[in-house]
Amino acid sequence: MKEEIKTDKAQSAKGLLSQALISNGFIFTSGFIHVTPDGKLVEGSIEEKFRQVMTNIEEVLKAANASLNDIIKATIYVTDTSILPELNKLYVTYFNEPYPVREAVCVKELPLGASIEISVVAVKK
């Protein structure tokens, strides 16, 4: 059994994929890039891009009656591993200890020319 989560307050690929699904007590999100809800790619600093990605994730989790504190695993995709030290510094500001487990993967490219994409798994309380 699965339940789809939708919100207009976060990035969406209408008709193509679900923003998130709840199944067996877990929330699984799609990958979110630094795009505003109206589809504009956020340019600028790594911090500005990361903030938009986390805002998208936070809004989808809110729609599922969850929060960033419910995240147990994050997968971060980047197009350049040299930004990982800065991302690590930002990452810990969004969570409490124990931090969610995390993996970082370098890819050749991401949708719309983004440089960061993150998907998460959270526990539904």
N, C-alpha and C positions, 0 to 999 in steps of 0.2 A: 504494500500500500504506500502511495506517495501523495503528497500535497504540494501543489505549486505555490510559490510565493512571488507576488508581483508588487512593484511600487513604481510610481512615476517620478520618484525623488532620486532615482539612480539610473545609471547607464542601462540601456535596454537594446536588444536586437529583436525587435518585434517580429513575431512569427517564426523566428529562427531557433531560439533557445529559451530556456527558462532562466530567470535571474537566480532562482534558488529552488530547491526541492527539500521537503522534510520527509524523511523515511526512517522508521525504526528508532526514533528519538534523536536523530542527527539532522543537521541542516547542512546541505551541500550547496555551495554557491558556484556559479559560473565564474570564469576569469573576468576580472574587472580591470580596465585600463584607465588612464587619466583622461576620461571623457565626461563632460557635464551631462546632466539629464537631457539636455536639448541637442546632444550629439557633437558638441564642440570639443576638440582635442585641446587640453590644457598644455600650453607651452611654458617655458620658463625654467625655474630651478628644479632640482631633484625633489626638494622639499614640497614645492607647489604641486608637482605631479603626484608624489606619494600621498599628500593630503587629499587630493581628489579621489585617488583610488580608495583610500580608507573611508572617505565620506560615502562613496558608492556602497562599499561593503557594509558600513554601519547602517545606512538607510535600508538596505535589504534585510539585514538582521532585525532591525526595528519592526519591519513589516511582518516578521516571523515571531514577534514578541521575544526577541533575544537581543544580546548586546555583544560588543567586542570582547567582553569578559568571558563569554561563553565559547569563544574560539579555542579549539584544541589543536588544530593543525593549519598551517598556512604554506602555500606553495607560491614562491615568487619567481616570476620569469623576467629576465632582463636581457637587453640586447648588448650590454657592455658591463662586464664584471667589475670594471674599475669603480662603478658607483656603489658597489656592495658595502664598503665601509660606512658611507654616508647613510645608506638605507638601514644598516644595522643600528646606527645611532637613533634614527627616527623611529624604527620599529619598536624599540623598547619603551618609547614614550607613550605608546598607545595601549600597553598592556601592563598588568600586574604580574608579579611572580607567583607561581611558576609560569614562565612565559609559554605560549603555545609552541609546540614543536614546529620546526620550520625547515624548508629546503629551498635552495635557490638554484635555478637552472638558467644557463645562458643559451639564448636562442638567436637564430640569424635575424629574424624580424618578428614583429607583432602587428596585430590589426591596426589599420589607420596610421601606421608609422609611430605608434607608441613605443616607449622605451621601458615601461614597467607594466606588468600584469600580475595580479594576485588573485588566487582562489583560496577559499577557506572551508574548513569543516568545523561546525560548532555543535554543541550539545543543546538540545531543546529541553528546557526545564518545565 
